Amino acid sequence: AKELEETSVNLEAARSREAAMEASRRELVAWVSHDLRTPLAGIRAMSEALEDGVVSDRPTVARYHKALREEADRLAGLVDDLFELSRIQAGALRLEMQCVPLRDLVSDALAGAAGVARAKNVNLEGRMNGDGAELSVSLPEMARVVRNLLENAIHHTPSDGTVYIEAGAARDHAFLSVVDACGGIPESDIGRVFEVAFRGEASRTSDHKRGGLGLAISKGIVEAHHGDIAVHNEVEGCRFTVKLPLEQPHALA
């Protein structure tokens, strides 16, 4: 009887997991149908306006050309996100590990996000706790994680607010936190922000151009590095924290 009860519990758990996966797949399909159609619709409308001569003065034509390029870049970014997510979910993410100073990872991320922060009038700060920590990471993927977190934080921080990275080492792991001034994430959403295409209040899971896959991709990359990523609210905003072991057992293929 006990074995039958355990079997029943295991079957129920398996059914629950399958239902959750199916819900996630449906959510992703809905995301694709919406977020890929949006830039395509913009490209079509502007190209038709140019072709039909609806706009012909040079400044407007130049503005349309610029907007077309931006929409094409946005579409390329969305496709890139989908490809990266598919590799993560298929276990096909190939990591080429190298030794990277934690300080360099932080400084490069801050430099890369400086333009976005200036455009939003958001202050960027870096805070290192200690020095000399080195990570064994696949640099392009880990840089993408930090970039995702920084750009997400900047987008949700009001003008004149501050976003900062805090990083350091403790015992056998390194940590890197991105802290914003977004006002916090609703408790009903905070447990789901890393789900694929989850859209909570004010679309906290995405920036305004790249859809709702950035945090799901970040989670997949961090876990492929045998690390952990989490979020919690603070007084003025929220803190996303990545923890990575200082020594990697191996690179996943």
C-alpha positions as CSV (number, residue, x, y, z in Angstrom):
1,A,0.0,0.0,0.0
2,K,2.8,2.4,0.8
3,E,4.5,1.7,-2.5
4,L,1.2,2.4,-4.3
5,E,0.8,5.6,-2.5
6,E,4.4,6.7,-3.3
7,T,3.8,5.8,-7.0
8,S,0.6,7.8,-7.0
9,V,2.4,10.8,-5.5
10,N,5.2,10.6,-8.1
11,L,2.7,10.3,-10.9
12,E,0.8,13.4,-9.7
13,A,4.1,15.3,-9.4
14,A,5.0,14.3,-12.9
15,R,1.6,15.4,-14.2
16,S,2.0,18.8,-12.4
17,R,5.5,19.3,-14.0
18,E,4.1,18.4,-17.4
19,A,1.2,20.8,-17.0
20,A,3.6,23.6,-16.0
21,M,5.8,22.9,-19.0
22,E,2.7,23.0,-21.3
23,A,1.6,26.3,-19.8
24,S,5.1,27.7,-20.3
25,R,5.1,26.5,-24.0
26,R,1.7,28.2,-24.6
27,E,3.0,31.4,-23.0
28,L,6.0,31.3,-25.2
29,V,3.9,30.8,-28.3
30,A,1.8,33.8,-27.3
31,W,4.9,35.9,-26.7
32,V,6.3,35.0,-30.1
33,S,3.1,35.8,-31.9
34,H,2.9,39.2,-30.2
35,D,6.5,40.4,-29.8
36,L,7.7,39.3,-33.3
37,R,4.7,40.7,-35.0
38,T,5.1,44.2,-33.5
39,P,8.4,45.1,-35.2
40,L,7.3,43.4,-38.4
41,A,4.1,45.5,-38.5
42,G,6.2,48.6,-38.0
43,I,8.6,47.7,-40.7
44,R,5.7,46.9,-43.1
45,A,3.9,50.2,-42.4
46,M,6.9,52.4,-42.8
47,S,8.2,50.6,-45.9
48,E,4.7,50.9,-47.5
49,A,4.6,54.6,-46.6
50,L,8.0,55.1,-48.3
51,E,7.0,53.1,-51.4
52,D,3.7,54.8,-51.9
53,G,5.2,58.3,-51.5
54,V,3.1,59.1,-48.4
55,V,6.3,60.6,-47.0
56,S,8.7,62.3,-49.3
57,D,10.4,65.2,-47.5
58,R,14.0,64.5,-46.7
59,P,13.9,64.8,-42.9
60,T,10.9,62.5,-42.6
61,V,12.4,60.0,-45.0
62,A,15.6,60.0,-43.0
63,R,13.6,59.5,-39.8
64,Y,11.7,56.5,-41.4
65,H,15.0,55.0,-42.5
66,K,16.4,55.3,-39.0
67,A,13.2,53.8,-37.5
68,L,13.3,50.9,-40.0
69,R,16.9,50.1,-39.0
70,E,16.0,50.2,-35.3
71,E,13.0,47.9,-35.8
72,A,15.2,45.5,-37.8
73,D,17.7,45.5,-35.0
74,R,15.0,44.9,-32.5
75,L,13.7,41.9,-34.6
76,A,17.2,40.5,-34.9
77,G,17.6,40.8,-31.1
78,L,14.4,38.9,-30.5
79,V,15.4,36.1,-32.8
80,D,18.8,36.0,-31.1
81,D,17.1,35.7,-27.7
82,L,14.8,32.9,-29.0
83,F,17.8,31.0,-30.4
84,E,19.8,31.4,-27.1
85,L,16.8,30.2,-25.1
86,S,16.3,27.2,-27.4
87,R,20.0,26.2,-26.9
88,I,19.6,26.5,-23.1
89,Q,16.4,24.4,-23.0
90,A,17.9,21.8,-25.2
91,G,21.0,21.5,-23.1
92,A,23.1,22.6,-26.1
93,L,24.7,25.7,-24.6
94,R,28.4,25.4,-25.2
95,L,30.6,27.2,-22.6
96,E,34.2,28.0,-23.4
97,M,35.5,28.6,-19.9
98,Q,38.3,31.1,-19.1
99,C,39.7,32.8,-16.0
100,V,38.1,36.3,-15.7
101,P,38.8,38.8,-12.8
102,L,35.5,39.7,-11.2
103,R,36.5,43.4,-11.2
104,D,37.0,43.3,-15.0
105,L,33.5,41.7,-15.5
106,V,32.0,44.5,-13.5
107,S,34.0,47.4,-15.1
108,D,33.3,46.2,-18.6
109,A,29.6,45.9,-17.9
110,L,29.4,49.4,-16.4
111,A,31.2,50.8,-19.5
112,G,28.9,49.0,-21.8
113,A,25.8,50.3,-20.1
114,A,27.0,53.9,-19.7
115,G,25.3,55.1,-22.9
116,V,21.9,53.5,-22.0
117,A,22.1,55.1,-18.5
118,R,23.0,58.5,-19.9
119,A,20.0,58.4,-22.3
120,K,17.7,57.6,-19.3
121,N,19.5,60.1,-17.0
122,V,20.3,57.3,-14.6
123,N,23.4,57.1,-12.4
124,L,25.6,54.0,-12.6
125,E,27.9,53.0,-9.7
126,G,30.2,50.0,-9.1
127,R,31.0,48.8,-5.6
128,M,33.6,46.1,-5.1
129,N,33.9,44.2,-1.7
130,G,37.5,43.1,-1.7
131,D,39.6,42.5,-4.7
132,G,41.4,39.8,-6.6
133,A,38.5,37.3,-7.0
134,E,38.6,35.4,-10.3
135,L,35.9,33.3,-12.0
136,S,36.0,30.5,-14.4
137,V,33.3,31.5,-16.8
138,S,32.3,31.6,-20.5
139,L,32.8,35.3,-20.9
140,P,30.3,36.1,-23.7
141,E,27.5,34.4,-21.9
142,M,28.3,35.8,-18.4
143,A,28.7,39.3,-19.9
144,R,25.3,38.9,-21.4
145,V,23.8,38.0,-18.0
146,V,25.2,41.2,-16.4
147,R,24.2,43.3,-19.4
148,N,20.6,41.9,-19.2
149,L,20.4,42.7,-15.5
150,L,21.9,46.2,-15.9
151,E,19.8,47.3,-18.8
152,N,16.7,45.9,-17.1
153,A,17.5,47.8,-14.0
154,I,18.2,51.0,-15.9
155,H,14.9,50.8,-17.8
156,H,12.9,50.4,-14.6
157,T,14.7,53.1,-12.6
158,P,13.3,56.7,-12.8
159,S,15.3,59.6,-14.1
160,D,17.9,60.8,-11.6
161,G,17.8,57.4,-9.9
162,T,20.8,55.2,-9.3
163,V,21.6,51.7,-10.4
164,Y,24.7,50.0,-8.9
165,I,26.6,46.7,-9.2
166,E,27.9,45.3,-6.0
167,A,30.4,42.4,-6.3
168,G,32.8,40.4,-4.2
169,A,33.7,37.0,-2.9
170,A,32.6,35.0,0.1
171,R,33.9,31.6,1.1
172,D,33.7,29.4,-2.0
173,H,31.6,31.6,-4.2
174,A,31.6,35.0,-5.8
175,F,28.5,37.2,-5.9
176,L,27.4,40.0,-8.1
177,S,24.3,42.1,-7.4
178,V,22.5,44.6,-9.5
179,V,20.4,47.0,-7.4
180,D,17.8,49.4,-8.9
181,A,15.3,52.1,-7.7
182,C,12.3,50.6,-9.5
183,G,10.1,50.7,-6.4
184,G,10.0,47.0,-6.0
185,I,8.3,44.0,-7.6
186,P,4.8,43.0,-6.5
187,E,4.9,39.9,-4.2
188,S,2.5,38.2,-6.6
189,D,5.1,38.5,-9.4
190,I,8.5,38.2,-7.7
191,G,8.5,34.4,-7.7
192,R,7.9,34.2,-11.5
193,V,10.2,36.9,-12.9
194,F,12.6,34.2,-14.3
195,E,9.9,32.3,-16.1
196,V,9.9,32.3,-19.9
197,A,7.9,35.2,-21.3
198,F,6.2,36.0,-18.0
199,R,4.7,39.4,-18.0
200,G,4.0,40.8,-14.6
201,E,3.1,44.3,-13.6
202,A,4.8,46.9,-15.9
203,S,6.5,44.0,-17.7
204,R,9.3,43.8,-15.1
205,T,10.7,40.8,-16.8
206,S,11.7,42.6,-20.0
207,D,13.2,45.8,-21.2
208,H,11.2,47.9,-23.7
209,K,12.8,46.5,-26.8
210,R,13.7,42.9,-26.2
211,G,10.6,41.1,-25.1
212,G,10.3,38.9,-22.0
213,L,13.2,36.4,-22.4
214,G,16.2,38.3,-20.9
215,L,15.8,37.1,-17.3
216,A,14.9,33.5,-18.4
217,I,18.1,33.4,-20.5
218,S,20.1,34.9,-17.6
219,K,18.8,32.2,-15.3
220,G,19.7,29.4,-17.8
221,I,23.2,30.7,-18.3
222,V,23.9,31.1,-14.6
223,E,22.7,27.6,-13.9
224,A,24.8,26.2,-16.7
225,H,27.7,27.7,-14.7
226,H,26.6,25.8,-11.6
227,G,25.5,29.1,-10.1
228,D,22.3,30.6,-8.7
229,I,20.3,33.8,-9.5
230,A,17.7,35.3,-7.3
231,V,15.8,38.5,-6.7
232,H,14.3,40.2,-3.6
233,N,12.9,43.6,-2.9
234,E,14.7,46.4,-1.0
235,V,13.5,49.7,0.3
236,E,13.7,51.7,-3.0
237,G,13.8,48.9,-5.5
238,C,15.0,45.3,-6.0
239,R,18.2,43.4,-6.0
240,F,19.1,40.7,-8.5
241,T,22.0,38.6,-7.2
242,V,24.1,36.1,-9.1
243,K,26.3,33.6,-7.1
244,L,29.0,31.6,-8.9
245,P,31.5,29.1,-7.6
246,L,35.0,30.4,-7.6
247,E,36.2,27.1,-9.2
248,Q,34.1,25.4,-11.9
249,P,33.9,21.6,-11.9
250,H,33.7,21.5,-15.7
251,A,32.1,23.3,-18.7
252,L,28.7,22.0,-19.8
253,A,28.2,21.0,-23.4
